[in-house]
Amino acid sequence: MSIPHKVMVFIKVMKQNVNEHQFLDAFMKIRPDNFSRDGLYSLYDYLIELEEDIGEEIELDVIAICCDFSEYKDLKEISEAYGKEYKDLEELSEWTQVIECNNSLIIQDF
């Protein structure tokens, strides 16, 4: 039996658009303690806006999103986590994406 030198594999991907409720539900099933409910609403809005800005669909990968973003209660907690004191959100925004929520902040980990 001979083995071909080159094997091409084609994988078809079926995409599904999700609404805000389905987005929250996906996180609640896999990572219920990663973000607050308010944080998830803000993160959903941010990702929808990002899709529009870049002109590409973003895949809903809960684990990847949890690895890329973290929620903190305030700027002080972020400063402690990163070992650098940020005087305000503008300064922090020079380093990373900041998503303001009602009672917390979500940042893209850096």
DSSP file (Angstrom, degrees, kcal/mol; ACC not computed):
  #  RESIDUE AA STRUCTURE BP1 BP2  ACC     N-H-->O    O-->H-N    N-H-->O    O-->H-N    TCO  KAPPA ALPHA  PHI   PSI    X-CA   Y-CA   Z-CA
    1    1 A M              0   0    0      0, 0.0     2,-0.3     0, 0.0     0, 0.0   0.000 360.0 360.0 360.0 128.6    0.0    0.0    0.0
    2    2 A S        -     0   0    0      0, 0.0     0, 0.0     0, 0.0     0, 0.0  -0.752 360.0-140.9-100.9 147.0    1.4    3.3   -1.0
    3    3 A I        -     0   0    0     -2,-0.3     0, 0.0     2,-0.0     0, 0.0  -0.904  26.6-115.6-105.7 128.6    0.9    6.6    0.9
    4    4 A P        -     0   0    0      0, 0.0     3,-0.1     0, 0.0    -1,-0.0  -0.299  14.5-135.0 -62.8 145.9    0.4    9.7   -1.2
    5    5 A H  S    S+     0   0    0      1,-0.2     2,-0.5     0, 0.0    -2,-0.0   0.856  91.6  35.3 -70.4 -35.3    3.1   12.3   -0.7
    6    6 A K        -     0   0    0      2,-0.0     2,-0.5     0, 0.0    -1,-0.2  -0.979  66.4-173.1-123.9 129.5    0.6   15.1   -0.5
    7    7 A V        -     0   0    0     -2,-0.5     2,-0.5    -3,-0.1     0, 0.0  -0.982   8.9-158.6-121.4 123.0   -2.7   14.9    1.2
    8    8 A M        -     0   0    0     -2,-0.5     2,-0.5     2,-0.0    -2,-0.0  -0.876   6.4-166.6-103.2 130.3   -5.1   17.8    0.9
    9    9 A V        -     0   0    0     -2,-0.5     2,-0.5     2,-0.0    -2,-0.0  -0.964   2.3-163.6-118.3 127.5   -7.8   18.1    3.5
   10   10 A F        -     0   0    0     -2,-0.5     2,-0.6     2,-0.0    -2,-0.0  -0.942   3.9-167.6-111.3 126.0  -10.7   20.4    3.1
   11   11 A I        -     0   0    0     -2,-0.5     2,-0.4     2,-0.0    -2,-0.0  -0.955   8.8-151.1-114.8 123.5  -12.8   21.3    6.1
   12   12 A K        -     0   0    0     -2,-0.6     2,-0.5     2,-0.0    -2,-0.0  -0.777  10.6-155.5 -92.7 136.3  -16.0   23.0    5.6
   13   13 A V        -     0   0    0     -2,-0.4     2,-0.6     2,-0.0    -2,-0.0  -0.942   3.8-151.6-115.4 129.7  -17.2   25.2    8.4
   14   14 A M        -     0   0    0     -2,-0.5     2,-0.3     2,-0.0    -2,-0.0  -0.876  17.0-151.5 -98.3 127.9  -20.7   26.1    9.0
   15   15 A K        -     0   0    0     -2,-0.6     2,-0.4    44,-0.0    44,-0.0  -0.713   8.4-164.1-100.2 150.2  -21.2   29.4   10.7
   16   16 A Q        -     0   0    0     -2,-0.3     2,-0.3     2,-0.0    -2,-0.0  -0.994  15.6-136.3-133.1 127.2  -24.1   30.4   12.9
   17   17 A N        -     0   0    0     -2,-0.4     2,-0.4     1,-0.0    -2,-0.0  -0.609  23.9-155.8 -77.6 141.5  -24.9   34.0   13.8
   18   18 A V        -     0   0    0     -2,-0.3     2,-0.1     4,-0.0    -2,-0.0  -0.928   4.2-142.9-120.8 145.6  -25.7   34.4   17.5
   19   19 A N     >  -     0   0    0     -2,-0.4     4,-2.3     1,-0.0     5,-0.2  -0.369  41.3 -88.5 -92.7-179.4  -27.8   37.0   19.2
   20   20 A E  H  > S+     0   0    0      1,-0.2     4,-2.3     2,-0.2     5,-0.2   0.884 126.9  50.9 -59.1 -42.0  -27.1   38.5   22.6
   21   21 A H  H  > S+     0   0    0      1,-0.2     4,-2.5     2,-0.2    -1,-0.2   0.918 111.3  47.4 -63.6 -44.3  -29.0   35.8   24.5
   22   22 A Q  H  > S+     0   0    0      2,-0.2     4,-2.1     1,-0.2    -1,-0.2   0.856 110.0  54.2 -66.5 -35.3  -27.2   33.0   22.7
   23   23 A F  H  X S+     0   0    0     -4,-2.3     4,-1.6     2,-0.2    -2,-0.2   0.952 111.7  43.6 -61.6 -51.2  -23.9   34.7   23.4
   24   24 A L  H  X S+     0   0    0     -4,-2.3     4,-2.5     1,-0.2    -2,-0.2   0.909 112.2  53.8 -61.0 -43.0  -24.6   34.9   27.1
   25   25 A D  H  X S+     0   0    0     -4,-2.5     4,-1.8     1,-0.2    -1,-0.2   0.884 104.0  55.5 -60.9 -39.8  -25.9   31.3   27.1
   26   26 A A  H  X S+     0   0    0     -4,-2.1     4,-1.6     1,-0.2     5,-0.3   0.906 111.5  43.9 -60.9 -42.0  -22.7   30.0   25.5
   27   27 A F  H  X S+     0   0    0     -4,-1.6     4,-2.2     1,-0.2    -2,-0.2   0.896 110.3  54.9 -69.6 -40.0  -20.6   31.6   28.3
   28   28 A M  H  < S+     0   0    0     -4,-2.5    -1,-0.2     1,-0.2    -2,-0.2   0.823 110.7  47.0 -64.1 -30.5  -22.9   30.4   31.0
   29   29 A K  H  < S+     0   0    0     -4,-1.8    -1,-0.2    -5,-0.2    -2,-0.2   0.879 128.3  20.9 -76.7 -39.4  -22.6   26.8   29.8
   30   30 A I  H  < S+     0   0    0     -4,-1.6    -2,-0.2    -5,-0.2    -3,-0.2   0.874 140.3  12.0-100.7 -45.4  -18.8   26.7   29.4
   31   31 A R    ><  +     0   0    0     -4,-2.2     3,-1.5    -5,-0.3     4,-0.5  -0.558  64.4 163.6-135.6  67.7  -17.3   29.5   31.6
   32   32 A P  T 3  S+     0   0    0      0, 0.0    -4,-0.1     0, 0.0     3,-0.1   0.703  77.4  45.6 -65.5 -19.9  -20.1   30.8   33.9
   33   33 A D  T 3  S+     0   0    0      1,-0.1     3,-0.1    -6,-0.1    -5,-0.1   0.330  88.5  86.2-105.8   7.7  -17.7   32.5   36.3
   34   34 A N  S <  S+     0   0    0     -3,-1.5    37,-0.4    -7,-0.2     2,-0.3   0.884  98.9  14.2 -78.2 -38.2  -15.4   34.2   33.8
   35   35 A F  S    S-     0   0    0     -4,-0.5    -1,-0.2    -3,-0.1     2,-0.1  -0.955  78.7-111.4-135.1 152.2  -17.4   37.4   33.3
   36   36 A S     >  -     0   0    0     -2,-0.3     4,-2.3     1,-0.1     5,-0.2  -0.345  36.8-109.1 -72.0 164.8  -20.3   39.1   35.1
   37   37 A R  H  > S+     0   0    0      2,-0.2     4,-1.9     1,-0.2     5,-0.1   0.928 123.3  48.8 -61.7 -44.5  -23.6   39.3   33.2
   38   38 A D  H  > S+     0   0    0      1,-0.2     4,-2.1     2,-0.2    -1,-0.2   0.894 109.6  53.4 -61.0 -40.5  -23.1   43.0   32.7
   39   39 A G  H  > S+     0   0    0      1,-0.2     4,-2.7     2,-0.2    -1,-0.2   0.888 106.2  52.4 -61.7 -39.8  -19.6   42.3   31.4
   40   40 A L  H  X S+     0   0    0     -4,-2.3     4,-2.7     2,-0.2    -1,-0.2   0.895 107.6  51.4 -65.4 -39.6  -20.9   39.8   28.9
   41   41 A Y  H  X S+     0   0    0     -4,-1.9     4,-2.2     2,-0.2    -1,-0.2   0.933 113.4  45.2 -60.8 -44.6  -23.5   42.4   27.5
   42   42 A S  H  X S+     0   0    0     -4,-2.1     4,-2.3     2,-0.2    -2,-0.2   0.893 113.0  50.1 -66.3 -39.8  -20.7   44.9   27.1
   43   43 A L  H  X S+     0   0    0     -4,-2.7     4,-2.6     2,-0.2    -2,-0.2   0.902 109.5  51.6 -65.4 -41.7  -18.3   42.4   25.6
   44   44 A Y  H  X S+     0   0    0     -4,-2.7     4,-2.4     2,-0.2     5,-0.2   0.946 110.9  47.8 -58.6 -49.4  -21.0   41.3   23.1
   45   45 A D  H  X S+     0   0    0     -4,-2.2     4,-2.3     1,-0.2    -2,-0.2   0.903 112.0  50.6 -59.8 -41.5  -21.6   44.9   22.1
   46   46 A Y  H  X S+     0   0    0     -4,-2.3     4,-2.6     1,-0.2    -1,-0.2   0.934 111.3  47.0 -61.9 -46.8  -17.9   45.5   21.7
   47   47 A L  H  X S+     0   0    0     -4,-2.6     4,-2.3     2,-0.2    -2,-0.2   0.867 111.3  51.2 -67.3 -36.0  -17.4   42.4   19.5
   48   48 A I  H  X S+     0   0    0     -4,-2.4     4,-1.8     2,-0.2    -1,-0.2   0.926 112.7  46.4 -64.3 -44.0  -20.4   43.3   17.3
   49   49 A E  H  X S+     0   0    0     -4,-2.3     4,-2.3    -5,-0.2    -2,-0.2   0.893 110.6  53.2 -64.7 -39.9  -19.0   46.8   16.8
   50   50 A L  H  X S+     0   0    0     -4,-2.6     4,-2.6     2,-0.2     5,-0.3   0.910 105.9  53.7 -61.7 -42.8  -15.5   45.3   16.1
   51   51 A E  H  X>S+     0   0    0     -4,-2.3     4,-1.6     1,-0.2     5,-0.9   0.924 110.8  46.6 -56.2 -45.1  -17.0   43.0   13.4
   52   52 A E  H  <5S+     0   0    0     -4,-1.8    -1,-0.2     1,-0.2    -2,-0.2   0.894 112.8  49.8 -65.4 -39.9  -18.6   46.1   11.7
   53   53 A D  H  <5S+     0   0    0     -4,-2.3    -2,-0.2     1,-0.2    -1,-0.2   0.894 119.6  34.6 -67.4 -40.5  -15.3   48.1   12.0
   54   54 A I  H  <5S-     0   0    0     -4,-2.6    -1,-0.2     2,-0.2    -2,-0.2   0.602 101.7-128.6 -93.2 -10.9  -13.1   45.4   10.5
   55   55 A G  T  <5S+     0   0    0     -4,-1.6     2,-0.3    -5,-0.3    -3,-0.2   0.754  71.8 106.3  72.1  24.3  -15.6   44.0    8.0
   56   56 A E  S   <S-     0   0    0     -5,-0.9    -1,-0.2    -6,-0.3     2,-0.2  -0.974  71.8-113.9-134.1 148.7  -15.2   40.4    9.1
   57   57 A E        -     0   0    0     -2,-0.3     2,-0.5    -3,-0.1    -9,-0.0  -0.573  28.1-138.4 -77.3 144.5  -17.2   38.0   11.2
   58   58 A I        -     0   0    0     -2,-0.2     2,-0.2   -11,-0.1    -7,-0.0  -0.905  17.1-124.3-106.2 130.5  -15.7   37.0   14.5
   59   59 A E        -     0   0    0     -2,-0.5     2,-1.3     1,-0.1   -44,-0.0  -0.512  20.4-122.6 -72.9 136.1  -16.0   33.3   15.5
   60   60 A L        +     0   0    0     -2,-0.2     2,-0.5     4,-0.0    -1,-0.1  -0.696  45.7 159.5 -81.4  99.2  -17.7   32.7   18.9
   61   61 A D     >  -     0   0    0     -2,-1.3     4,-2.6     1,-0.2     5,-0.2  -0.889  21.3-168.6-122.6  95.3  -15.0   30.8   20.7
   62   62 A V  H  > S+     0   0    0     -2,-0.5     4,-2.4     1,-0.2     5,-0.2   0.887  85.4  49.1 -55.4 -45.9  -15.7   31.1   24.4
   63   63 A I  H  > S+     0   0    0      1,-0.2     4,-1.6     2,-0.2    -1,-0.2   0.923 112.1  48.1 -62.9 -44.7  -12.4   29.7   25.5
   64   64 A A  H  > S+     0   0    0      2,-0.2     4,-1.7     1,-0.2    -1,-0.2   0.908 111.7  49.7 -63.1 -42.0  -10.4   32.0   23.2
   65   65 A I  H  X S+     0   0    0     -4,-2.6     4,-2.1     1,-0.2    -1,-0.2   0.906 109.5  51.9 -63.7 -40.9  -12.4   35.0   24.3
   66   66 A C  H  < S+     0   0    0     -4,-2.4    -1,-0.2    -5,-0.2    -2,-0.2   0.812 111.4  47.9 -65.0 -29.4  -11.8   34.1   28.0
   67   67 A C  H  < S+     0   0    0     -4,-1.6    -1,-0.2    -5,-0.2    -2,-0.2   0.785 115.7  44.4 -78.5 -28.2   -8.1   33.9   27.3
   68   68 A D  H  < S+     0   0    0     -4,-1.7    41,-2.7    -5,-0.2     2,-0.3   0.730 115.3  42.3 -89.3 -24.1   -8.0   37.2   25.5
   69   69 A F  E  <  -A  108   0A   0     -4,-2.1     2,-0.3    39,-0.3    39,-0.2  -0.928  58.1-171.3-129.5 148.5  -10.1   39.3   27.8
   70   70 A S  E     -A  107   0A   0     37,-2.3    37,-2.7    -2,-0.3     2,-0.4  -0.985  16.6-136.6-136.7 148.8  -10.4   39.7   31.6
   71   71 A E  E     -A  106   0A   0    -37,-0.4     2,-0.3    -2,-0.3    35,-0.2  -0.886  21.4-178.0-108.3 135.4  -12.8   41.6   33.8
   72   72 A Y  E     -A  105   0A   0     33,-3.4    33,-3.0    -2,-0.4     3,-0.1  -0.925  32.6-129.0-128.7 153.8  -11.7   43.7   36.7
   73   73 A K  S    S-     0   0    0     -2,-0.3     2,-0.3    31,-0.2    -1,-0.1   0.823  83.9 -19.6 -73.9 -29.3  -13.7   45.7   39.3
   74   74 A D  S  > S-     0   0    0     31,-0.1     4,-1.5    30,-0.1     3,-0.2  -0.963  73.0 -84.5-164.2 178.4  -11.7   48.9   38.8
   75   75 A L  H  > S+     0   0    0     -2,-0.3     4,-2.6     1,-0.2    11,-0.3   0.836 120.7  59.7 -64.1 -34.6   -8.5   50.5   37.6
   76   76 A K  H  > S+     0   0    0      1,-0.2     4,-2.3     2,-0.2    -1,-0.2   0.912 104.2  49.8 -60.9 -43.3   -6.8   49.8   40.9
   77   77 A E  H  > S+     0   0    0      2,-0.2     4,-2.1     1,-0.2    -1,-0.2   0.878 110.9  49.6 -64.8 -37.5   -7.3   46.0   40.4
   78   78 A I  H  X S+     0   0    0     -4,-1.5     4,-2.1     2,-0.2     6,-0.2   0.929 109.6  51.7 -65.1 -44.9   -5.9   46.2   36.9
   79   79 A S  H  X>S+     0   0    0     -4,-2.6     5,-1.4     1,-0.2     4,-1.0   0.901 111.1  47.8 -58.3 -42.5   -2.9   48.1   38.2
   80   80 A E  H  <5S+     0   0    0     -4,-2.3     3,-0.3     1,-0.2    -1,-0.2   0.897 111.0  51.0 -65.7 -40.7   -2.3   45.5   40.8
   81   81 A A  H  <5S+     0   0    0     -4,-2.1    -2,-0.2     1,-0.2    -1,-0.2   0.851 119.1  36.0 -66.0 -34.7   -2.7   42.6   38.3
   82   82 A Y  H  <5S-     0   0    0     -4,-2.1    -1,-0.2     2,-0.2    -2,-0.2   0.460 103.6-125.2-101.2  -2.1   -0.2   44.2   35.9
   83   83 A G  T  <5S+     0   0    0     -4,-1.0     2,-0.4    -3,-0.3    -3,-0.2   0.785  78.4 101.5  66.1  27.0    2.2   45.6   38.5
   84   84 A K  S   <S-     0   0    0     -5,-1.4     2,-0.6    -6,-0.2    -2,-0.2  -0.992  71.9-126.3-143.1 132.9    2.0   49.1   37.0
   85   85 A E        -     0   0    0     -2,-0.4     2,-0.5    -3,-0.1    -9,-0.1  -0.707  20.8-161.1 -85.2 119.3   -0.1   52.0   38.3
   86   86 A Y        -     0   0    0     -2,-0.6    -7,-0.1   -11,-0.3     3,-0.1  -0.875   6.8-156.6 -98.0 125.9   -2.4   53.4   35.6
   87   87 A K  S    S-     0   0    0     -2,-0.5     2,-0.3     1,-0.1    -1,-0.1   0.802  70.4 -12.1 -75.8 -27.6   -3.5   57.0   36.5
   88   88 A D  S  > S-     0   0    0    -13,-0.1     4,-1.9     1,-0.1     3,-0.2  -0.967  73.8 -92.0-160.8 174.5   -6.7   56.8   34.3
   89   89 A L  H  > S+     0   0    0     -2,-0.3     4,-2.5     1,-0.2     5,-0.1   0.810 118.8  61.6 -66.0 -29.6   -8.4   54.9   31.6
   90   90 A E  H  > S+     0   0    0      2,-0.2     4,-0.6     1,-0.2    -1,-0.2   0.925 105.9  45.8 -62.7 -43.5   -6.9   57.0   28.9
   91   91 A E  H >4 S+     0   0    0     -3,-0.2     3,-1.1     1,-0.2     4,-0.4   0.925 113.1  49.5 -64.8 -44.0   -3.4   55.8   30.0
   92   92 A L  H >X S+     0   0    0     -4,-1.9     3,-1.8     1,-0.3     4,-1.7   0.880 103.6  61.2 -61.5 -37.3   -4.5   52.2   30.1
   93   93 A S  H 3< S+     0   0    0     -4,-2.5    -1,-0.3     1,-0.3    -2,-0.2   0.684  92.6  65.6 -65.2 -17.9   -6.1   52.6   26.7
   94   94 A E  T << S+     0   0    0     -3,-1.1    -1,-0.3    -4,-0.6    -2,-0.2   0.730 110.6  36.9 -72.6 -21.2   -2.6   53.3   25.3
   95   95 A W  T <4 S-     0   0    0     -3,-1.8     2,-0.3    -4,-0.4    -2,-0.2   0.742 128.3  -8.4 -99.4 -30.4   -1.7   49.8   26.2
   96   96 A T  S  < S-     0   0    0     -4,-1.7     2,-0.4    14,-0.0    -1,-0.2  -0.949  79.2 -73.3-159.5 171.3   -4.8   47.8   25.5
   97   97 A Q        -     0   0    0     -2,-0.3    11,-1.9    11,-0.1     2,-0.5  -0.644  44.5-159.7 -76.1 131.5   -8.5   47.7   24.5
   98   98 A V  E     -B  107   0A   0     -2,-0.4     2,-0.6     9,-0.2     9,-0.2  -0.969   7.8-166.9-118.5 127.2  -10.7   48.9   27.4
   99   99 A I  E     -B  106   0A   0      7,-3.5     7,-2.7    -2,-0.5     2,-0.4  -0.954  15.4-146.1-113.3 114.6  -14.4   48.0   27.6
  100  100 A E  E     -B  105   0A   0     -2,-0.6     2,-0.2     5,-0.2     5,-0.2  -0.672  18.9-176.6 -85.1 130.8  -16.3   50.0   30.2
  101  101 A C        -     0   0    0      3,-2.3   -62,-0.1    -2,-0.4   -63,-0.0  -0.628  41.7 -97.9-113.5 175.0  -19.1   48.2   31.9
  102  102 A N  S    S+     0   0    0     -2,-0.2    -1,-0.0     1,-0.2     3,-0.0   0.919 118.2   9.0 -61.7 -44.2  -21.6   49.6   34.5
  103  103 A N  S    S+     0   0    0    -29,-0.0     2,-0.3    -3,-0.0    -1,-0.2   0.186 131.0  23.1-125.0  15.9  -19.7   48.2   37.5
  104  104 A S        -     0   0    0    -66,-0.0    -3,-2.3     2,-0.0     2,-0.4  -0.931  67.1-113.6-162.7-179.0  -16.4   46.9   36.1
  105  105 A L  E     -AB  72 100A   0    -33,-3.0   -33,-3.4    -2,-0.3     2,-0.5  -0.994  15.6-157.3-131.0 138.9  -13.9   47.1   33.3
  106  106 A I  E     -AB  71  99A   0     -7,-2.7    -7,-3.5    -2,-0.4     2,-0.3  -0.968  17.0-175.3-112.8 132.6  -12.9   44.5   30.7
  107  107 A I  E     -AB  70  98A   0    -37,-2.7   -37,-2.3    -2,-0.5     2,-0.6  -0.925  32.2-113.1-124.9 154.0   -9.6   44.7   29.1
  108  108 A Q  E     -A   69   0A   0    -11,-1.9   -39,-0.3    -2,-0.3   -11,-0.1  -0.756  48.5-111.1 -80.0 123.2   -7.9   42.8   26.4
  109  109 A D              0   0    0    -41,-2.7   -12,-0.1    -2,-0.6    -1,-0.1  -0.235 360.0 360.0 -59.7 140.7   -5.0   40.9   28.1
  110  110 A F              0   0    0    -14,-0.1    -1,-0.1    -3,-0.0   -42,-0.0   0.316 360.0 360.0-140.3 360.0   -1.6   42.2   27.2
